[in-house]
Amino acid sequence: MKKDIFTLVGGFLSAMLLFLGSIDVSFDWFTQTSIDAFVILLAAAVALVLNLYAIWRNTFVSKDAQLQKKALQAQGLIKK
């Protein structure tokens, strides 16, 4: 599903590039290469945010994670 969303974003930006070109509006930095790079950057940013959320949730919010941390501290396997 994520790949489909990024494909749609890239398609929209490509369509915008063609539209702007048809009305003689051009930006030197707005090219198909910059659109592709932006879509890759967007995909990486979304993956980063999702992974950071998962780490935060599993470390600080999850009761299982808190119990596991306390058990490991009691066994001396991790520091307080």
Order of alpha helices (4+ residues) and beta strands (2+ residues): alpha-alpha-alpha
